[in-house]
Amino acid sequence: MRIRPLGGRVLPALLTALFLQSCGIEAYYYLTPVSAGNIVSSVNQQATIALPGVSASYFTNFAMYYRIYVSYSNRTGFSTSARDLQDINPTLYSDYNYLSAYTNATNSTTANIASVMANRGYHLLHFEESGGNVSSDILTSPGVQLQIAFPPQPSATYPYPYLSYQGGRIAMLKRSNGNGAFSPLPEDRYFVNRPALNEAANITSTVNADVVNAGSSSAGQRNTYVSVYIVTAGLNEQTYTQIFSIPTFVGIFMLPTYQ
C-alpha cells in the first residue's frame, strides 16, 4: 500500500486540531432556551410552557427559579410595566430589570445562571408528586408541554398551586429550603399566601429566605406574588460543571389565599 505524504491542506488542519486539544480549549456548547413565544400566561394565574426539543448529549434538565414578594397591592391583573412592578414591590421591579440583561442576551449559553439567580435571591422550584415525593425528574423530558397554575380557589384535584404535564400528570409546587440552608414557613412549603409566609418577622435569611418583605409599612392585607424563570441546563463534558441556556421569563403570579 502506498502512503501519500500529508498535503498542504491536511497538515495544517491536523496540527490545528492537535494544538486545540493540547491547549485544552473547551468545545462549544449550545443549549436551546425555552422560547418566550412558547410561553402563554393567563390572568396572572397560570402559564403554559412548550419545552423545546433538545438533542444534545450534555442536556440534563430544565429548571425553574422563583422569588416571592410581599405586597399591600391587590392586583388580579397587571403587566411588567415599571408602574405595575413598583406598585407590587420595588424589589420586584429591580430584580426584573436586572435579569432582563440575561433574558435578552444574544448568546445561547451563559455564565453560571445558578449563581446569577442566587445572587438575586432566586431559588429552585421544587415539585411534589403523588405520594409526597419531591422530585425534579418532571423537567427532564424535552418537547413536552407544561402548565404552571396558581388557582384562586382549591379543589380536590388541585389543593395547592401545581404543575401539570405529560397528559395530565400533576405535581404540587413547593418552595425551596436552600438544601437545608434555611427553614421556610409554613413547613409544608406550598405556594399559598399565609401569615407564616408573609409576616415580616419570618422574612429572614434563616427562615423565609425566598421571600422579600413589602416595600412599605402600609396597613392592610399582605398579599404575595411570585416571579418565575426557566432555563435549560446541561453538563460540560470536559469540566463536569453545569452549563445553562439564557433564562426565560415565565411570568409573575399572585399566590392564592386559602388554607
Beta strands, then each sheet from edge to edge (+ up, - down):
strand 1: 39-42
strand 2: 46-50
strand 3: 59-71
strand 4: 123-124
strand 5: 126-128
strand 6: 134-135
strand 7: 145-149
strand 8: 162-165
strand 9: 169-174
strand 10: 211-212
strand 11: 223-235
strand 12: 242-244
strand 13: 248-254
sheet 1: 1+ 2- 7+ 8- 9+ 5- 6+
sheet 2: 4+ 3- 10-
sheet 3: 4+ 3- 11+ 12-
sheet 4: 4+ 3- 11+ 13-
end
